[in-house]
Amino acid sequence: MLVGVPAEIKPEEYRVAIVPATVRELVARGHRVEVETRAGIGAGISDREYAEAGAIVVADAGPIFERAELIVKVKEPLAQERRRLRRGQAIFTYLHLAPDRAQLDDLLQSGVTAIAYETVTDAAGKLPLLAPMSKVAGRMAPQVAANFLQYFHGGRGMLLGGIDDVPAANVLILGGGTVATNAAGIALGMGAEVSMAVRSPAAAERIVQRFDGRARAIVADEKMIGELCRSADVVIGAVLAPGTAAPKLISRSTIAAMKRDAVLVDVSIDQGGCAETSRPTTHGQPIYVVDGVVHYCVANMPGAVPRTSTFALNDATRPYVLALAEKGIARALREDAGLRNGLNVHDGKLTCRPVAEETGLPYMSPDDLL
């Protein structure tokens, strides 16, 4: 199989989908890999390293999109990339289709087979390809918050961990999953006062046990979340509804009632964000202010640490890339129910039920198509 790895063109995205070790495995099994020049430069991987691993380094992405049977990326294809996709070709990447109708329409029209990292499941029903980037984003969130709490960056002029008899910042984390627990661990390590709003008593109990009671776990409804936000110096949005848009847990009125110069880090932004006031930002222009609250809504947070993120993501995706190449797209999807859950679009049909429910478009079961 011809596997193509184009350079990412999303603004300020420097991760790359495949590292030389994976190229070496693919080539050893008789597959051909084409990598766009400088695709790995942000992750510290040179063209020479790819060539030594057996890849063909090409000057631009055109031949990759034209010839590759399987295109492996990190972020969703942008409009100029989507125009190059075609029926009979597969793309394997993060898609986040629920809040992105333009992308969804283009993928359906192209006839491409689009497999989304974020909806692939393992035997336990968890999300193994979302987990590594969730860990990175979760661990970054308190660092980001600490930075923008500084006075000269627009924040309240607070040290996240406080000092001596001066109180630490009050950090509220919405959610109890991978992003949330990683954020909590770092925030606690920095000395912050941490509260976590979760949906069930069982989740609250898990949080208390995991952090030995150092993090306060609260079973919170919408009203309680509003009250918690108003007392927080930092809110980290870490909620996830797999395949569909993130729930809007923070209303515009809650934002208006929060402390002036408080910081919201909305990690859920790639699924639309968990605040009514959230909109995607970039690493170059990461923040904006609404009603005195600093909003950080960068949709590719792990892109700020592309080397760590690239190798962590590749460790998770490698077995699936190898299976797709070895077995062919259709057989690999038929034989692995978890990988099949990642199939969002195939041959002009929408095959992800949560996206269908979110958009109102017809859904077709992958089992019927494959």
ZIBELQUI-V825675 format. One record per residue. N is the residue number from 1. SS is DSSP state (@ for helix, = for strand, . for the rest). Layout:
N,SS / N,SS
//
This chain:
1,. / 2,= / 3,= / 4,= / 5,= / 6,. / 7,. / 8,. / 9,. / 10,. / 11,. / 12,. / 13,. / 14,. / 15,. / 16,. / 17,. / 18,. / 19,. / 20,@ / 21,@ / 22,@ / 23,@ / 24,@ / 25,@ / 26,@ / 27,@ / 28,@ / 29,. / 30,. / 31,. / 32,= / 33,= / 34,= / 35,= / 36,= / 37,. / 38,. / 39,. / 40,. / 41,@ / 42,@ / 43,@ / 44,. / 45,. / 46,. / 47,@ / 48,@ / 49,@ / 50,@ / 51,@ / 52,@ / 53,@ / 54,. / 55,. / 56,= / 57,= / 58,= / 59,. / 60,. / 61,. / 62,@ / 63,@ / 64,@ / 65,@ / 66,@ / 67,@ / 68,. / 69,. / 70,= / 71,= / 72,= / 73,. / 74,. / 75,. / 76,. / 77,. / 78,. / 79,@ / 80,@ / 81,@ / 82,@ / 83,. / 84,. / 85,. / 86,. / 87,. / 88,. / 89,. / 90,= / 91,= / 92,= / 93,= / 94,. / 95,. / 96,. / 97,. / 98,. / 99,. / 100,. / 101,@ / 102,@ / 103,@ / 104,@ / 105,@ / 106,@ / 107,@ / 108,@ / 109,@ / 110,@ / 111,. / 112,. / 113,= / 114,= / 115,= / 116,= / 117,@ / 118,@ / 119,@ / 120,. / 121,. / 122,. / 123,. / 124,. / 125,. / 126,. / 127,. / 128,@ / 129,@ / 130,@ / 131,@ / 132,@ / 133,@ / 134,@ / 135,@ / 136,@ / 137,@ / 138,@ / 139,@ / 140,@ / 141,@ / 142,@ / 143,@ / 144,@ / 145,@ / 146,@ / 147,@ / 148,@ / 149,. / 150,. / 151,@ / 152,@ / 153,@ / 154,. / 155,. / 156,. / 157,. / 158,. / 159,. / 160,. / 161,. / 162,. / 163,= / 164,. / 165,. / 166,= / 167,. / 168,. / 169,. / 170,= / 171,= / 172,= / 173,= / 174,= / 175,. / 176,. / 177,. / 178,@ / 179,@ / 180,@ / 181,@ / 182,@ / 183,@ / 184,@ / 185,@ / 186,@ / 187,@ / 188,@ / 189,@ / 190,. / 191,. / 192,. / 193,= / 194,= / 195,= / 196,= / 197,= / 198,= / 199,. / 200,. / 201,@ / 202,@ / 203,@ / 204,@ / 205,@ / 206,@ / 207,@ / 208,@ / 209,@ / 210,@ / 211,. / 212,. / 213,. / 214,. / 215,. / 216,= / 217,= / 218,= / 219,= / 220,. / 221,. / 222,@ / 223,@ / 224,@ / 225,@ / 226,@ / 227,@ / 228,@ / 229,@ / 230,@ / 231,. / 232,. / 233,. / 234,= / 235,= / 236,= / 237,= / 238,. / 239,. / 240,. / 241,. / 242,. / 243,. / 244,. / 245,. / 246,. / 247,. / 248,. / 249,. / 250,= / 251,. / 252,@ / 253,@ / 254,@ / 255,@ / 256,@ / 257,@ / 258,. / 259,. / 260,. / 261,. / 262,. / 263,= / 264,= / 265,= / 266,= / 267,@ / 268,@ / 269,@ / 270,@ / 271,@ / 272,. / 273,. / 274,. / 275,= / 276,. / 277,. / 278,. / 279,. / 280,. / 281,= / 282,. / 283,. / 284,. / 285,. / 286,. / 287,= / 288,= / 289,= / 290,= / 291,. / 292,. / 293,= / 294,= / 295,= / 296,= / 297,. / 298,= / 299,. / 300,. / 301,@ / 302,@ / 303,@ / 304,@ / 305,@ / 306,@ / 307,@ / 308,@ / 309,@ / 310,@ / 311,@ / 312,@ / 313,@ / 314,@ / 315,@ / 316,@ / 317,@ / 318,@ / 319,@ / 320,@ / 321,@ / 322,@ / 323,@ / 324,@ / 325,@ / 326,@ / 327,@ / 328,. / 329,@ / 330,@ / 331,@ / 332,@ / 333,@ / 334,@ / 335,@ / 336,. / 337,@ / 338,@ / 339,@ / 340,@ / 341,. / 342,. / 343,= / 344,= / 345,= / 346,= / 347,. / 348,. / 349,= / 350,= / 351,. / 352,. / 353,@ / 354,@ / 355,@ / 356,@ / 357,@ / 358,@ / 359,@ / 360,. / 361,. / 362,. / 363,. / 364,. / 365,. / 366,@ / 367,@ / 368,@ / 369,@ / 370,.
//
